[in-house]
């Protein structure tokens, strides 16, 4: 199984919470890795998302949390409306 990972970052203007996290996180920039399985077909290649990893940095520690991409998108949209 071949995988590809795409790194991006998101910026929150206000504190936010995701259900996969135990606490409310402060506003700031957060890194995200999207892992996708590559499925090659006869006519085209398809990428199937297998995980969305969210990196929480505190002091000298980095915690990686698997998050629901739809919930993350909703949190970003709510942040833009505030």
Secondary structure, DSSP 8 states (H G I E B T S, - for coil): -EEEEEEEEEEESS-B--TTSSS-B-SEEEEEEEEEEEEE-SS-EEEEEEEEEEEEEETTEEEEEE--HHHHHHHHHHHHH-
